[in-house]
Amino acid sequence: MGTNCCLGVIQLNTRYATKVFDPSKNVSEADMEKLLEAIRLSASSYGLQPYKVLVVEDPKIRAELRKVAWDQPQITDASALLVFAVKYETNEKTVDEFVDLVAQTRNIPKDVLSGYGDMMKGSLQGMNQEQVETWVSKQAYIALGFGLVAAAVLGLDACPMEGFSAPDFDNILNINKLGLKSKVIMAVGYRSPDDKYQHLAKVRQKKEDLFIKF
C-alpha cells in the first residue's frame, strides 16, 4: 500500500459528520475547485450523471434554507453548502445529449454510438417515473460519497444531511423550472473546536464482521 493511500486511510479515520462548523474559516477557492472536480469525476451509471450540484455560498439564501432544515446550524455556519439535485425528467433527450458529449469528447462519429444510446434508452423506457427518480437519486448519492471522501483527503470537514424540506429548498432555489429536485445536501468547511463529536471514537463494524469472502 503506497504512502498516499495510507494517508488517505488516516484522513478517513478522522472524518466524521461535522455538527458544529467554525463560521470564521472559509474553504479556499483552490480547495473548493478540487472538491468539485472530484465530485465531477464521480462514478455514475452509464456515465449519465443525472443530477446537478448547486454550490450555495450566499449567506442570505442559506439563512432561508436553514429555516426549512430544522434550523440546523451547519446550513449557515459551514463555508459552503452543496445541494445535490436530481434530474427527474431524465429521458431519451438526456441520452441523446450524453451521446453527443461522448462523440465530441472522444472524437468519434455518433452513429458508432447508436447501439449504446439505444441500450440506455431501453433501460429508461422500462422504468416508470417513480423508478426513474429512485435511480437518479442513487446516482446523486454516489456523487455525494465521492465528495465526502475528497473532502477528507483535502483536509476539509463535511456533513451529509437529509434533514430538510426538499420542496421548500426547491422553491427557495427556484430549481423546479430546471427540472430538478433537491435530494441530499453536504455542508463543507472546518470543524469548530467546540464540536464534541470530533473527539468520539469512530464506531464501525470489525472487518471480519463486515466483509464476507468467498
C-alpha positions as CSV (number, residue, x, y, z in Angstrom):
1,M,0.0,0.0,0.0
2,G,1.5,3.3,-1.1
3,T,2.2,6.3,1.2
4,N,-0.6,8.4,-0.3
5,C,-3.1,5.6,0.2
6,C,-2.1,5.2,3.8
7,L,-2.5,8.9,4.4
8,G,-6.0,8.7,2.8
9,V,-7.0,5.9,5.2
10,I,-5.8,8.0,8.2
11,Q,-7.8,11.0,7.0
12,L,-10.9,8.9,6.6
13,N,-10.4,7.7,10.2
14,T,-10.6,11.4,11.4
15,R,-13.6,12.1,9.2
16,Y,-17.0,12.5,10.8
17,A,-20.3,14.1,10.1
18,T,-19.4,17.6,11.5
19,K,-22.1,19.0,13.6
20,V,-20.5,22.4,14.5
21,F,-18.5,24.3,11.9
22,D,-16.3,27.3,12.5
23,P,-18.0,30.1,10.6
24,S,-14.9,32.2,10.7
25,K,-13.0,29.8,8.5
26,N,-13.6,29.6,4.7
27,V,-12.5,26.9,2.3
28,S,-10.0,28.3,-0.2
29,E,-11.2,28.7,-3.8
30,A,-8.4,26.2,-4.9
31,D,-9.6,23.5,-2.4
32,M,-13.2,24.1,-3.4
33,E,-12.3,23.6,-7.0
34,K,-10.5,20.3,-6.2
35,L,-13.6,19.1,-4.2
36,L,-15.9,20.0,-7.1
37,E,-13.7,18.3,-9.6
38,A,-13.7,15.1,-7.5
39,I,-17.5,15.2,-7.5
40,R,-17.5,15.8,-11.3
41,L,-15.3,12.7,-11.7
42,S,-17.7,10.5,-9.7
43,A,-18.8,7.1,-10.9
44,S,-22.3,7.2,-12.5
45,S,-24.4,4.6,-14.2
46,Y,-23.7,4.8,-17.9
47,G,-21.8,8.0,-17.2
48,L,-25.1,10.0,-17.5
49,Q,-24.7,12.0,-14.2
50,P,-28.5,12.7,-14.0
51,Y,-28.1,15.4,-11.4
52,K,-26.7,18.9,-10.8
53,V,-24.7,20.1,-7.8
54,L,-25.7,23.5,-6.5
55,V,-22.9,25.4,-4.7
56,V,-24.7,27.7,-2.3
57,E,-22.4,30.3,-0.7
58,D,-24.8,33.3,-0.5
59,P,-25.5,33.9,3.3
60,K,-29.0,35.3,2.6
61,I,-30.1,32.3,0.7
62,R,-28.6,29.9,3.2
63,A,-30.4,31.7,6.0
64,E,-33.6,31.0,4.2
65,L,-32.6,27.4,3.7
66,R,-31.8,26.9,7.3
67,K,-35.4,27.8,8.2
68,V,-36.6,24.8,6.3
69,A,-33.9,22.5,7.5
70,W,-34.8,22.1,11.2
71,D,-32.7,25.2,12.0
72,Q,-29.5,23.1,11.7
73,P,-26.5,25.4,12.1
74,Q,-24.4,23.6,9.6
75,I,-26.5,25.2,6.8
76,T,-25.3,28.7,7.6
77,D,-22.0,28.1,9.5
78,A,-20.2,25.9,7.0
79,S,-18.1,27.6,4.4
80,A,-20.4,26.3,1.6
81,L,-23.4,24.2,1.1
82,L,-23.7,21.7,-1.7
83,V,-27.2,20.7,-2.8
84,F,-27.3,17.5,-4.9
85,A,-30.4,17.9,-7.1
86,V,-31.7,15.1,-9.4
87,K,-33.0,15.5,-12.9
88,Y,-36.4,14.0,-12.5
89,E,-37.1,14.4,-16.2
90,T,-34.2,12.1,-17.2
91,N,-35.3,10.6,-20.5
92,E,-34.4,9.9,-24.2
93,K,-33.3,13.5,-24.6
94,T,-30.9,13.1,-21.7
95,V,-29.4,10.1,-23.5
96,D,-29.1,12.0,-26.8
97,E,-27.3,14.8,-25.1
98,F,-24.9,12.4,-23.4
99,V,-24.2,10.6,-26.7
100,D,-23.4,13.9,-28.3
101,L,-20.9,14.6,-25.5
102,V,-19.3,11.2,-25.8
103,A,-18.9,11.7,-29.6
104,Q,-17.4,15.1,-29.1
105,T,-15.1,14.2,-26.3
106,R,-13.8,11.1,-27.9
107,N,-13.9,12.4,-31.5
108,I,-15.9,9.6,-32.9
109,P,-19.0,9.5,-35.1
110,K,-22.3,9.5,-33.4
111,D,-23.6,6.5,-35.4
112,V,-20.9,4.4,-33.8
113,L,-22.7,5.0,-30.5
114,S,-26.2,4.3,-31.7
115,G,-26.3,0.9,-30.1
116,Y,-25.1,2.3,-26.8
117,G,-27.7,5.0,-26.9
118,D,-30.5,2.6,-27.7
119,M,-29.5,0.4,-24.8
120,M,-29.7,3.3,-22.4
121,K,-33.0,4.4,-23.8
122,G,-34.4,0.9,-23.5
123,S,-33.3,0.8,-19.9
124,L,-35.1,4.1,-19.1
125,Q,-38.2,3.1,-21.1
126,G,-38.5,0.1,-18.8
127,M,-39.0,2.3,-15.8
128,N,-41.9,4.3,-14.6
129,Q,-41.4,7.8,-13.2
130,E,-41.1,6.6,-9.6
131,Q,-38.4,4.1,-10.6
132,V,-36.6,6.8,-12.7
133,E,-36.5,9.1,-9.7
134,T,-35.2,6.3,-7.4
135,W,-32.5,5.5,-9.9
136,V,-31.3,9.1,-10.4
137,S,-31.3,9.6,-6.6
138,K,-28.9,6.7,-6.3
139,Q,-26.5,8.4,-8.7
140,A,-26.6,11.6,-6.7
141,Y,-25.7,9.6,-3.5
142,I,-22.7,8.1,-5.3
143,A,-21.5,11.6,-6.1
144,L,-22.1,12.6,-2.5
145,G,-19.9,9.7,-1.4
146,F,-17.1,10.9,-3.7
147,G,-17.5,14.4,-2.2
148,L,-17.2,13.1,1.3
149,V,-14.0,11.1,0.6
150,A,-12.5,14.0,-1.4
151,A,-13.2,16.4,1.4
152,A,-11.4,14.2,3.9
153,V,-8.4,13.8,1.7
154,L,-8.2,17.6,1.2
155,G,-8.4,18.1,5.0
156,L,-11.9,19.6,4.8
157,D,-14.7,18.8,7.1
158,A,-18.2,17.9,5.8
159,C,-21.6,16.8,6.9
160,P,-24.1,14.9,4.7
161,M,-27.6,15.9,5.5
162,E,-31.1,14.7,4.7
163,G,-32.9,16.7,7.3
164,F,-34.5,19.3,5.2
165,S,-37.7,20.0,3.3
166,A,-36.8,19.3,-0.3
167,P,-39.9,21.1,-1.8
168,D,-39.0,24.2,0.2
169,F,-35.4,24.0,-0.9
170,D,-36.6,23.7,-4.5
171,N,-38.8,26.8,-4.1
172,I,-36.1,28.9,-2.5
173,L,-33.5,27.9,-5.1
174,N,-36.1,28.1,-7.9
175,I,-34.9,24.9,-9.5
176,N,-38.2,23.3,-10.5
177,K,-38.0,25.3,-13.7
178,L,-34.8,23.4,-14.4
179,G,-36.4,20.0,-14.0
180,L,-34.5,19.5,-10.7
181,K,-35.4,18.2,-7.2
182,S,-33.2,18.6,-4.2
183,K,-32.2,15.2,-2.9
184,V,-29.4,15.4,-0.4
185,I,-27.1,18.2,0.9
186,M,-23.5,18.4,2.1
187,A,-22.1,21.2,4.3
188,V,-18.4,21.8,3.8
189,G,-15.9,23.8,5.9
190,Y,-13.8,23.4,9.0
191,R,-14.9,21.9,12.4
192,S,-15.2,24.1,15.4
193,P,-13.1,23.3,18.5
194,D,-16.5,23.2,20.3
195,D,-17.8,20.3,18.3
196,K,-17.7,17.5,20.9
197,Y,-18.3,14.8,18.3
198,Q,-14.8,15.1,16.8
199,H,-13.4,13.6,20.0
200,L,-15.5,10.4,20.0
201,A,-14.1,7.1,18.8
202,K,-15.3,6.1,15.3
203,V,-17.8,3.3,15.5
204,R,-17.7,0.8,12.6
205,Q,-18.1,-2.9,12.3
206,K,-15.0,-5.0,12.5
207,K,-13.5,-6.2,9.2
208,E,-14.3,-9.8,10.0
209,D,-18.0,-8.9,10.6
210,L,-18.4,-6.6,7.7
211,F,-16.6,-8.4,4.9
212,I,-17.6,-11.9,3.7
213,K,-15.0,-13.6,1.4
214,F,-15.8,-16.4,-1.0
